[in-house]
Amino acid sequence: MDWIQVVVLALIQGLTEFLPVSSSAHLILPMQLFGWREQGVAFDVALHIGTLSAVLWYFRRDCIDMTLALFRIIGGRRPDAAGQQALFLMIATLPLLPAGLVLAPYLDDGLRSAAVIATTTVVFGLLLGLADRRVAQASPVVMTWRMAVLIGCAQAFALIPGTSRSGVTMTAALFAGLSRVEAARFSFLLSIPAIIASGAFELLELLKGDVAVDWGQILVGALLAGGCAALTIHAFLALVERVGMLPFVIYRLLLGAILFTFVLF
């Protein structure tokens, strides 16, 4: 890759990883526009490390509290609020594992096509709009283990490119009755095990091959993606409470239209 591609892809990943707009859909656009080749597994790992660092840093207090709470649970204590949240996150992560094993053989073939990404961008954008309209008309509820299972099953759809992991988990959380801010927070925290699992899988693929790695590009990509992701999380949490999900729904529909244009013409 040249340095322009490194910077552009890192910023796109950092900006879109945690927004409900699909990072896959955005990463395919510069590929189509500029004829860039795939960035490769090593750079993917670097971007995941960057975005993982951002969410861990931003929610560091929550992560510390949940870790300590889990140790207390292991020691025989009843779960407190932090312990319940940690257990809910563990429950919501479980469906991703079997889904990944089933869909893994297909992810690098037909499911990564522009047509699939355009379709999922539009369809799941409309679902996000319906969920946001529903939560605006109802009183928020408290998280339960059944909600965690629902959100976890929804997250499995994020393995299909264009769906948006954050988008589909927020959609499920809103349909379950969580407020917009709580849905976003749970989605961001749920991204931690998901990114770790995805990064570990890509790292194993990298170790299997004999690929030259440009460590300068790897470092710059990770730093840019991480810094941009941290700013995005902060801005999104402040914005979504005031305006809801409608701007992102409209954006997804426009993006889907652009992608369908590439497919057709």
Sequence and secondary structure as in RCSB ss.txt:
>XXXX:A:sequence
MDWIQVVVLALIQGLTEFLPVSSSAHLILPMQLFGWREQGVAFDVALHIGTLSAVLWYFRRDCIDMTLALFRIIG
GRRPDAAGQQALFLMIATLPLLPAGLVLAPYLDDGLRSAAVIATTTVVFGLLLGLADRRVAQASPVVMTWRMAVL
IGCAQAFALIPGTSRSGVTMTAALFAGLSRVEAARFSFLLSIPAIIASGAFELLELLKGDVAVDWGQILVGALLA
GGCAALTIHAFLALVERVGMLPFVIYRLLLGAILFTFVLF
>XXXX:A:secstr
  HHHHHHHHHHHHHHSSSTT HHHHHHHHHHHH      HHHHHHHHHHHHHHHHHHTHHHHHHHHHHHHHHHT
T    HHHHHHHHHHHHHTTHHHHHHHHGGGTTTGGGSHHHHHHHHHHHHHHHHHHHHHHHTS      HHHHHH
HHHHHGGGGSTTS HHHHHHHHHHHHT  HHHHHHHHHHHHHHHHHHHHHHHHHHHHHS     HHHHHHHHHHH
HHHHHHHHHHHHHHHHHHTTHHHHHHHHHHHHHHHHHHH 
